Amino acid sequence: FNGFPKKNKYRVVGNLPYNLSSQIILWSLKHINLIQDFHYMFQREFGERLLAKPGSKSYGRISVLCQYMLKGISLLKIFPESFSPKPSVESLLIRFIPIKGRNINSEECLKLQELTALLFSKRRKKISSSCKTILTINQLIDMNINPDDRPESLGVSDFLKMVDYLIKKNV
């Protein structure tokens, strides 16, 4: 977006190279203040990860970050027969709308990135074990978060409760 006038917000459309999807999503999040919305076509499995709900196998750190920053709407499943040459994967077209007031460099988002990195690096461990250096079992209970849960069972709002507590506690 270098050289573009900053008055307007842009609508971005792309058929993303599957091996660069994560990097392009992160680039988009860094430039979100210039974007009205974006429509990206991904490999289906990757697109499903971005929109995944807590408790699903696809849900992970990138799901939490995307859903914190964006409202994602699955628009169209695209089958290999739609292309020539025919790829070996299905695709998914998703529209993303930035959530007002969210910024990838805000204290809240930076703390969310730290917390999700910590918790999802130990995905199969209980939350109480993964974050015992920053939150006690009683603090989790006070936030109505089950200390025996695993990170993939927490919604974005649960992560934000922990982030808010950590910011106030200055951890």
Salt bridges, closest charged atoms under 4 A:
ASP37 OD2 - ARG11 NH2 2.70
ASP37 OD2 - ARG95 NH2 2.88
GLU45 OE2 - ARG44 NH2 3.23
GLU48 OE2 - ARG44 NH1 3.16
GLU81 OE2 - LYS86 NZ 3.65
GLU90 OE1 - ARG44 NE 2.71
GLU90 OE1 - LYS77 NZ 3.63
GLU114 OE1 - LYS111 NZ 3.58
ASP148 OD1 - LYS126 NZ 3.56
GLU152 OE2 - ARG124 NH1 2.48
ASP158 OD1 - LYS161 NZ 3.76
ASP164 OD2 - LYS168 NZ 3.23
